Amino acid sequence: MKGKIITMLTMLAMLGITTLFCLSLPVRAVTTTVTLSPNVNTNQGSYFEVNITINDVTDMYAWEVWMKYRKIINIVNVTQDETLFNGTLGWKVDTYDYSHYKLYVYGYFTGNVSGVSGSGVVARLNFTAIYNGTTTIDIIKTEIFNSAKEKIDATSSSCNVTIAGTPVQYFLGVTSPEYGSLNLTAGTHVYNNGTDVSIKATEDTGAFQYIKVDSTIYKTSTVTVTMNSDHAVSALFKIPKLTIHTNIPNVNIQLGRVSYTTDSSGNLQLTQPIGVYTLKATKPGYYSVTQSFRLIDDKTIIIQMHEITYYTPGTIIPPSPLLSKKMMFSTDVPWSPSYTENYWVDSGKIIYVEPVPNTTAHVKITVHYATLYFPAVEIEASNVAKIEFDITKLYEVYAKEDFKQVLDNSKFFGIRVDSNRRFPLYIKGFPYKPEELWKTSKDGSSVKLTDWNWIPENNAVLITHFCTISLIFGEGTSPGSWITPWLNIIVVLIFVGFILGMVKKIMG
């Protein structure tokens, strides 16, 4: 009897310890879940329903669910099941990306009322099947609040939709680029599985950089995309950066109709659309520089400005520049059907400018006189059909200088012509026929001309080549051959002067 009592007491003690241990354990909270159901298998053109169910919720006052799904299905309507929640219901559909829609569904109570507790369907989503394929209706965000406006944590799960049928269809999203174009319009295009789609990028104002398919970069301007899944296509074009450097500061840069100025270091940076440009660099006391170029990517142009140095008759070493030693003619000449040869632009009838029919010609002629440097004559012209002038009279009347003596001093004469079209340039009044003509292109290369004409009755040269023309009246085989004798003379004189100075110092 005594043993039985001890056994019973022992069992009661163990039961008490077990009870105390269990009471000391924390209570696991019930997890609220938001689910989409059921998984759907249907056919193209059919209607189907997906439920939003909220489980194990306490005091739910408001709820919101954000979803996304491929555009193979389309939302038609959202209705409320009032077995759990009978508040206000709302929904909104929008584009998530090129291949997906975004659906926002919500419900809420108003006023000072308690929330609901339990589990149940809160909304029924009514869809229609548009294209063949599969999609997941993904819950991307949920928020649930109680009547105290406190957030209730919840987990979520999605559902799958399969639309049976062949062929399966996929989406191609096209984004229109800036500064260029693609051969497909912006937006979403639908293609059958396995279709090859050619994507071509075309430059407009920007330089082509790449085509991007999803996250892959292609440097070629044409790419083929095989539609075995959804794809996104875009392209990048860049406005090129034009860097201009001049060897002197503060040079005026004329680019088209816009003027700029290089900084104190001779630098200028611009962003310019791709295309063909004519650049002109000018600064008082320096020969202007004109350069045409095609801008297709970032480009750096280096411009060498050469000082206009004049001489005084009887001296050999040129002094500093004298900016007054030049003359300029600038005029607009309108075409007129009543004119025959009445296009003289100066009172002495030395300069003749004939415009292109039905246009207005513009011409600016700058003559640098008392100079050994070239070009001595600079001509800027537009809409010109012909220019003619007498070079000897031009110097005699306007420069008060004997042109023959100019040639005798240098045996070399340079002309530069910039024009928007070719035209015959007829220069008469040369003292004698030049031996050679050379053309210097804008890239600096020189070629000897053979297709120029000498008209003996007017001692005239007729040329149609533009850029820079060098007329050589003495011996020489290149435009620079005339310089060497002068350099030799200068070197000899400097040496003789040095010797005389040393002798004078010794004798003194």
C-alpha positions, 0 to 999 in steps of 0.5 A: 500500500505504501508503495502505491502511494509513492508511485501515485505521488511521483506521477502527479509530480511529473504531471505538474512539472510537464504542465508548468513546462508547457505553460511556459512555452510561447504561443505560436501566432497564426499567420495571415495569408493572401492567396490566388486560386485556382490554377487555370487551364483554358482556351483562347477567347474563353473567360475564367475566374481567379479568387483573392482569398485572405486566411486567418486574419483578425480585425481586418479593416482594409486590404490591398493587393498588387499583382502583375501578369503577362498580357496574354490575359485581360482583366474584365471585371472585379467583383466582391464576395461579401462572406468575409468582407463587405466594405467598399471594393475598388480596382485599377489596371495599368501597364507594368512593362511591355509584356505585363499588366499591373492590377491593383485591387483593394477593399476598406471600411469607413467610419468607426467600425470594427474589422472582420476576422476569419478566412474567406474570398474577398474578390473575384477576378474575371479574365478573358484569354487573349493569346496562347501561352502561360503566365503567372499571376504574381502578387507583388505587394500586399497590405492589410490594416486593422481598425486601429490602422496598424499593419497586419503582416501577411504572406502571399502565394500566386497562381498559374494560367495556361492558355492552350493552343498553338502557336504560342505567342510572345511579346516584343517591346520596342522603345524608341531611341533619341537621336535615331530610329528603329524600323519598328514602332514603339510599343508592344508587338506580338509574334508567334513562337520561333519568328525571326524579327529583324531590328535595324537602327538608323542614325538621325542626329546622333551617332549609332552606339548599340542595339540592346536586346533584353540585357545584351548589347550589340554593336551592329546596327542590324540584329535578328531577334528570335521570338522564343520568349518575351524580348525588349529592344532598345537602341542608343544614339549619341550626339557627338562631341566636337573638340576644336583646338587652335594654336592661339587663343580667342579665335572666332569659330563659325560653324554653320550660322552659329559663332563661337570663340575658343578660350584662353587656351585655344580650346572649344568643346561642342556637341553637334548632330552628325552631318557635314559641316564647314568650319571657318576660323578667323581672328584679326591679323591672321589668315582665316582657315576653312575646313569641311568635315563629316561628323559621325562620332566624337572628333577633334580638329586642330587648327593652325592660325598663321599670322598675316605679316606685311613688309615695307618696300626696301626691307627684307625682314618683315616687321610686326603685323599691320592690320591696315594692309588689306582691302575688303569688298563685300556685297550681295548681288541679286539676279535680274533678268534685265541685266546682261553684264551689268554685275560690276560691284565697284565703281572702277569696274574692276570686280565682276560678280554674276549670280546664279539665276533666281538667287542672290549672290554673296561675295567677300573678297579680301586682298592682303597687299604688301605681303610675302605670305600666302594666300594674298587673295581670299574669296568667300562666295555663295550662289555665284555663277562667275567672278572676274577681276583685273588683278593689276588694276585691283592692286594699282587702284585700291592698294596703290601698289605695282602688282608686277613688282609684287610678283618680281619680289616673290614669284609666287601668288596665292588665292583661296576660294570658299564657295557653296558651288563651283564657278569659273574664276577669271583673273586677268591682268597678270604681267606674264603667264604663270609657269605652274598652278598647284591646288592645296586641299583642305587635308594639306596635300598638294597636287599640280593642276593641268586643267587650267586655261591661260587666255593670252589676249587678256593675260588671264587665268581661268580656273574652277578649282577651289580650296587654295590655288598657288600660282608660281611665276618663277622656278619651282616644283611645289607651292613652297619652293619660293620660300627657300631663296628668301630664307637663304637671303635672311640667313646670310644677312643675319650672319653678315650682320653678326660678323660686322657687329663683332668686327665693330666691337673688336675695332671699338 
